[in-house]
């Protein structure tokens, strides 16, 4: 019998498997695809993510390919003027005890995958879960080919459309946000020299915003531009033409427009999330990452919160006996519910009130952001970036 079955081989699933791996423990990851990999390009990692990565033993490997960010810049996307900038060096690093960085998703996923292999985790592919079944003392993952994998606990880390969540909660499809995002990656050498900085820059306009930053040790520029267009149908990774992307954002100022014109091989998604829920467990089954608390990208915390989940889960399970598992899984959920729910709501609110207002609301936003000192900005993110216990807000 396995000690732990993890459904899903993405960042959260691998982190959970690694956190739970101990000498003599049998941990299996069930990945539905035929290869372990990560979709998408850039990802932002706050200090809280590095706190988690260090506890998982892969912080050094991730830092080796990450780009440390010097500042978060908020720009008026129609006038090309800076509204506010939060420095991320010096006082920020001293306060939060780790950097803020950006990384290509594969450069986060690969160290976790390598560490799982080194720890003896059983990594399976082509293993699509159909359902789980429970008996006294065990839980069984039933796969689409009829194979049955039995363990003492099962973690659903299989994303926003989690099969584990569908059985555990039966709460339907994710909420479609009405926001369409377009993503592209270009060689850094193609970018204007003044934009080749280790900075995350956000250009905000009426019902749209544009974000870019370096990835892959600075070799590429990751670009993502989003329109609040009322889209009601979920779309994931569909190729779109350069002309369509440029046509969607005619109001960009000259600087942002010139950068957008460099994009090639664009793909589009319609962003989705879910409302927070209080039920994460079903006896020997628990949810993790996007399966538990899918959030919009606007707080840059989706992967960070999944890593935190994994650390809390692994440290609670520890060397637990089989009969302790249901209580420990509920303790894990209780520790994580409030913090992740707050991150979900904040991410949604940022998209609605911070990035996309127009007219008077946009002018008031700019005035508010421009009035903040660096210390006031740090105070605002203390609960998120400064947390080391990964539990309820305010315990940093």
Beta strands, then each sheet from edge to edge (+ up, - down):
strand 1: 4-7
strand 2: 27-30
strand 3: 42-45
strand 4: 67-68
strand 5: 71-76
strand 6: 81-87
strand 7: 101-104
strand 8: 122-124
strand 9: 129-135
strand 10: 138-143
strand 11: 148-151
strand 12: 154-156
strand 13: 175-187
strand 14: 199-205
strand 15: 208-215
strand 16: 220-228
strand 17: 238-239
strand 18: 267-273
strand 19: 281-282
strand 20: 285-287
sheet 1: 8+ 2+ 1+ 12+ 20+ 19-
sheet 2: 3+ 7- 4+
sheet 3: 6+ 5- 14- 15+ 16- 13+ 18- 17+
sheet 4: 9+ 10- 11+
end
